[in-house]
């Protein structure tokens, strides 16, 4: 197709795209390397702060799986000027909410508070970045909490192990292959020295971004950020982890017997490119067309027309390195799981033989616009996006540019990405079967 | 994923602003207070926005909160089609009717409805919760598609076609989903807890039986819809990027011809705490944790004890620094989270405390729950704990202003439940008026020890004997059958 036609098509598309007012923010780097993003929004008397550290489970070594997340728990146990448990105590008692979360690429901490508690939030985040209290007692205690978290979400939950199995099967490189929650054995092996070392290497201002969004005055916030964070020394930049994946040459299959599941589950995953690649945007749009809600191809075919499944959806896991395009379906009771696997395969084959329709793409764009608008509804969501985009992609402006990127994806872009990544030799299929006591009891 | 702190899900979610907090001297063991962090002593007082209120010609009350921050609009319609109106042999009728509205309406097929919603960047859900006063239609739209969404909502509400083929398919899906749900320890807990606490009426139900699902016909739904989806007495709340006058005019037009009502309100008598201690076990073989829930009846928003109960709950287990969390997770390491709550649904108002603990510590965890229960009943809470809890509840109110649909829900719930319209304006003062003696009084009344209703979901072979130490055990299997 001639390039000139494409560019005209893209221009006319952008002209039709309903605009979304860009999120305005300031972007400052302190001398110690800390990136500071500030955005004011006076619609409610609150603010949110998000601190994103460029450290996740990909930074763990063999024998220490689950460590980045275990470390996240340690961050609530006190620092030089904040007593053990005082951080949550102060946030909640002053009307706030807070939490932390870890994924493969980063660890994020956040608070939302009434606007008069800005100093409190900055003090708490700065104190733990500067001087985390690392003790054996705190470590043992949080080890137990994390092990119970694993039991709750994985070992005692239907399909819990299947969820972890996707990455284990699809990836070859240890960085993304192992789970964020880690193994019980590795959690037991973590030592105080591990905590100290992880803190020194990764929890430095030059390896983090802090975003403050809400009912604040930017000049005042920046002055306070400098006051609280400015004196924290930077550290040598951590060594970048090799995230490269060897090319997958044949389909992978796994069957999991699950003692808590009552019915089978089917998961299909394709390894895709880096988050910043143009194909990733195309595949994100495809995930809406193929399995984003009731109007999607998979739902209409598997759930409504063929009645093979009761639920079918597709979504994308965007990462700094290679991500995943995933499909999850629950076969209807009495229908073999293989039938669902087959139907999914046929839908993927259809994507290879013909482009998606203009109508489908229009719907995916409307969904994209809706998602973008919704993601701006709270100060917390904005703060998290700014901090995460800064840390993961070195581009906080992605909060605005990603929308345009998604909206300009074409039918052909999607098919090109399908041909590149959604190949059967690049897919992993996991079927979960009920086992043990979980299957419905037979009538006596 | 992987949050360090999580409130125990499956417990009443309709809680007061936010979550958490409060300690008494002896349960401060998990917290070391250095008091060096700068804290503003001022508690930000905020008021909910004043809505525009109108009544349409057909009697539908409309409540509008303008907010032009973003190009979106959210709506919530509260209809008198309560699940409590389900005939005794057809539990699930209100729920099935609500979810079937999207399967066809006017000239639109189910597929066309789904596709239009996506194309408009809109959502539409109609839900009749079990035990609830109403059926709630929730919709949201981008401003540019508001007219089209309003037309779709009118079709779905006024002109559902209940296509037989779609109903047959939905029935098969629901039967599968009911089986799926039985894998969840949370579902198993909720099912038995409601069956015990609300024995004898519609509040006891959390999901229909497969038999009932098979019995519900298209004719049942058509009749239920005709009798209960009436405008007079119903409420419509709208928030977002709208102009009230214009919206009212358009609503009059969209709902032209829709008349009738008011429908008689669904009612369910308040329950008083069950007097006798009972232990219920659901056998979920191969579980590695036991889901423990300790419960009994409490009171609703209109009751004089309500505010003291909120403060008491905040101190005991209202979140990640409540006593239960500090003890069972932070001090003992038995669980990922322990908390308590007061169910705040229309007609369900029980107190419950819960945690999922590893099987081996089931007994020890139960003892810690009871220890905390006794402590809050037997000892007066300290001034600092009390003030912390009250401040937490009041200060957290500011956060709720960010979420306009939640603000709208609050405004609607006052009107639906006939509470004073200044309820939220006086909320802070009423919380601040609670005393330590009030806290102890409501703890003694509603935190169950001698009349504990205990629910445990786990591997019976490993916990049956342990539970027997706490009372006579009544056992069920994961299919809900008494053993």
Boltz contact constraints between the chains, C-beta under 6 A:
constraints:
  - contact:
      token1: [A, 43]
      token2: [B, 69]
      max_distance: 6.0
  - contact:
      token1: [A, 44]
      token2: [B, 401]
      max_distance: 6.0
  - contact:
      token1: [A, 44]
      token2: [B, 402]
      max_distance: 6.0
  - contact:
      token1: [A, 45]
      token2: [B, 44]
      max_distance: 6.0
  - contact:
      token1: [A, 45]
      token2: [B, 398]
      max_distance: 6.0
  - contact:
      token1: [A, 46]
      token2: [B, 398]
      max_distance: 6.0
  - contact:
      token1: [A, 46]
      token2: [B, 399]
      max_distance: 6.0
  - contact:
      token1: [A, 46]
      token2: [B, 402]
      max_distance: 6.0
  - contact:
      token1: [A, 69]
      token2: [B, 2]
      max_distance: 6.0
  - contact:
      token1: [A, 72]
      token2: [B, 4]
      max_distance: 6.0
  - contact:
      token1: [A, 73]
      token2: [B, 4]
      max_distance: 6.0
  - contact:
      token1: [A, 76]
      token2: [B, 4]
      max_distance: 6.0
  - contact:
      token1: [A, 81]
      token2: [B, 36]
      max_distance: 6.0
  - contact:
      token1: [A, 83]
      token2: [B, 32]
      max_distance: 6.0
  - contact:
      token1: [A, 83]
      token2: [B, 33]
      max_distance: 6.0
  - contact:
      token1: [A, 83]
      token2: [B, 34]
      max_distance: 6.0
  - contact:
      token1: [A, 84]
      token2: [B, 32]
      max_distance: 6.0
  - contact:
      token1: [A, 85]
      token2: [B, 30]
      max_distance: 6.0
  - contact:
      token1: [A, 85]
      token2: [B, 31]
      max_distance: 6.0
  - contact:
      token1: [A, 86]
      token2: [B, 31]
      max_distance: 6.0
  - contact:
      token1: [A, 86]
      token2: [B, 33]
      max_distance: 6.0
  - contact:
      token1: [A, 88]
      token2: [B, 320]
      max_distance: 6.0
  - contact:
      token1: [A, 88]
      token2: [B, 321]
      max_distance: 6.0
  - contact:
      token1: [A, 89]
      token2: [B, 31]
      max_distance: 6.0
  - contact:
      token1: [A, 89]
      token2: [B, 321]
      max_distance: 6.0
  - contact:
      token1: [A, 90]
      token2: [B, 37]
      max_distance: 6.0
  - contact:
      token1: [A, 92]
      token2: [B, 20]
      max_distance: 6.0
  - contact:
      token1: [A, 92]
      token2: [B, 21]
      max_distance: 6.0
  - contact:
      token1: [A, 92]
      token2: [B, 321]
      max_distance: 6.0
  - contact:
      token1: [A, 92]
      token2: [B, 392]
      max_distance: 6.0
  - contact:
      token1: [A, 93]
      token2: [B, 21]
      max_distance: 6.0
  - contact:
      token1: [A, 93]
      token2: [B, 388]
      max_distance: 6.0
  - contact:
      token1: [A, 93]
      token2: [B, 392]
      max_distance: 6.0
  - contact:
      token1: [A, 94]
      token2: [B, 395]
      max_distance: 6.0
  - contact:
      token1: [A, 95]
      token2: [B, 395]
      max_distance: 6.0
  - contact:
      token1: [A, 95]
      token2: [B, 396]
      max_distance: 6.0
  - contact:
      token1: [A, 97]
      token2: [B, 18]
      max_distance: 6.0
  - contact:
      token1: [A, 99]
      token2: [B, 3]
      max_distance: 6.0
  - contact:
      token1: [A, 99]
      token2: [B, 5]
      max_distance: 6.0
  - contact:
      token1: [A, 100]
      token2: [B, 4]
      max_distance: 6.0
  - contact:
      token1: [A, 101]
      token2: [B, 2]
      max_distance: 6.0
  - contact:
      token1: [A, 101]
      token2: [B, 3]
      max_distance: 6.0
  - contact:
      token1: [A, 102]
      token2: [B, 2]
      max_distance: 6.0
  - contact:
      token1: [A, 112]
      token2: [B, 399]
      max_distance: 6.0
  - contact:
      token1: [A, 114]
      token2: [B, 44]
      max_distance: 6.0
  - contact:
      token1: [A, 114]
      token2: [B, 395]
      max_distance: 6.0
  - contact:
      token1: [A, 114]
      token2: [B, 398]
      max_distance: 6.0
  - contact:
      token1: [A, 116]
      token2: [B, 40]
      max_distance: 6.0
  - contact:
      token1: [A, 116]
      token2: [B, 42]
      max_distance: 6.0
  - contact:
      token1: [A, 116]
      token2: [B, 44]
      max_distance: 6.0
  - contact:
      token1: [A, 117]
      token2: [B, 40]
      max_distance: 6.0
  - contact:
      token1: [A, 119]
      token2: [B, 38]
      max_distance: 6.0
  - contact:
      token1: [A, 120]
      token2: [B, 37]
      max_distance: 6.0
  - contact:
      token1: [A, 120]
      token2: [B, 38]
      max_distance: 6.0
  - contact:
      token1: [A, 120]
      token2: [B, 39]
      max_distance: 6.0
  - contact:
      token1: [A, 123]
      token2: [B, 37]
      max_distance: 6.0
  - contact:
      token1: [A, 123]
      token2: [B, 38]
      max_distance: 6.0
  - contact:
      token1: [A, 141]
      token2: [B, 333]
      max_distance: 6.0
  - contact:
      token1: [A, 144]
      token2: [B, 333]
      max_distance: 6.0
  - contact:
      token1: [A, 145]
      token2: [B, 329]
      max_distance: 6.0
  - contact:
      token1: [A, 145]
      token2: [B, 336]
      max_distance: 6.0
  - contact:
      token1: [A, 148]
      token2: [B, 335]
      max_distance: 6.0
  - contact:
      token1: [A, 148]
      token2: [B, 336]
      max_distance: 6.0
  - contact:
      token1: [A, 149]
      token2: [B, 336]
      max_distance: 6.0
  - contact:
      token1: [A, 151]
      token2: [B, 288]
      max_distance: 6.0
  - contact:
      token1: [A, 151]
      token2: [B, 289]
      max_distance: 6.0
  - contact:
      token1: [A, 151]
      token2: [B, 358]
      max_distance: 6.0
  - contact:
      token1: [A, 152]
      token2: [B, 336]
      max_distance: 6.0
  - contact:
      token1: [A, 152]
      token2: [B, 356]
      max_distance: 6.0
  - contact:
      token1: [A, 155]
      token2: [B, 288]
      max_distance: 6.0
  - contact:
      token1: [A, 156]
      token2: [B, 287]
      max_distance: 6.0
  - contact:
      token1: [A, 156]
      token2: [B, 288]
      max_distance: 6.0
  - contact:
      token1: [A, 156]
      token2: [B, 289]
      max_distance: 6.0
  - contact:
      token1: [A, 158]
      token2: [B, 183]
      max_distance: 6.0
  - contact:
      token1: [A, 180]
      token2: [B, 2]
      max_distance: 6.0
  - contact:
      token1: [A, 259]
      token2: [B, 286]
      max_distance: 6.0
  - contact:
      token1: [A, 260]
      token2: [B, 183]
      max_distance: 6.0
  - contact:
      token1: [A, 261]
      token2: [B, 183]
      max_distance: 6.0
  - contact:
      token1: [A, 262]
      token2: [B, 179]
      max_distance: 6.0
  - contact:
      token1: [A, 262]
      token2: [B, 180]
      max_distance: 6.0
  - contact:
      token1: [A, 262]
      token2: [B, 182]
      max_distance: 6.0
  - contact:
      token1: [A, 262]
      token2: [B, 183]
      max_distance: 6.0
  - contact:
      token1: [A, 263]
      token2: [B, 179]
      max_distance: 6.0
  - contact:
      token1: [A, 263]
      token2: [B, 180]
      max_distance: 6.0
  - contact:
      token1: [A, 294]
      token2: [B, 114]
      max_distance: 6.0
  - contact:
      token1: [A, 295]
      token2: [B, 114]
      max_distance: 6.0
  - contact:
      token1: [A, 295]
      token2: [B, 115]
      max_distance: 6.0
  - contact:
      token1: [A, 295]
      token2: [B, 118]
      max_distance: 6.0
  - contact:
      token1: [A, 310]
      token2: [B, 173]
      max_distance: 6.0
  - contact:
      token1: [A, 310]
      token2: [B, 176]
      max_distance: 6.0
  - contact:
      token1: [A, 332]
      token2: [B, 176]
      max_distance: 6.0
  - contact:
      token1: [A, 333]
      token2: [B, 176]
      max_distance: 6.0
  - contact:
      token1: [A, 333]
      token2: [B, 179]
      max_distance: 6.0
  - contact:
      token1: [A, 363]
      token2: [B, 118]
      max_distance: 6.0
  - contact:
      token1: [A, 363]
      token2: [B, 119]
      max_distance: 6.0
  - contact:
      token1: [A, 366]
      token2: [B, 119]
      max_distance: 6.0
  - contact:
      token1: [A, 366]
      token2: [B, 121]
      max_distance: 6.0
  - contact:
      token1: [A, 367]
      token2: [B, 118]
      max_distance: 6.0
  - contact:
      token1: [A, 369]
      token2: [B, 121]
      max_distance: 6.0
  - contact:
      token1: [A, 370]
      token2: [B, 121]
      max_distance: 6.0
  - contact:
      token1: [A, 373]
      token2: [B, 70]
      max_distance: 6.0
  - contact:
      token1: [A, 373]
      token2: [B, 72]
      max_distance: 6.0
  - contact:
      token1: [A, 378]
      token2: [B, 402]
      max_distance: 6.0
  - contact:
      token1: [A, 436]
      token2: [B, 286]
      max_distance: 6.0
  - contact:
      token1: [A, 437]
      token2: [B, 285]
      max_distance: 6.0
  - contact:
      token1: [A, 437]
      token2: [B, 286]
      max_distance: 6.0
  - contact:
      token1: [A, 438]
      token2: [B, 183]
      max_distance: 6.0
  - contact:
      token1: [A, 441]
      token2: [B, 477]
      max_distance: 6.0
  - contact:
      token1: [A, 441]
      token2: [B, 479]
      max_distance: 6.0
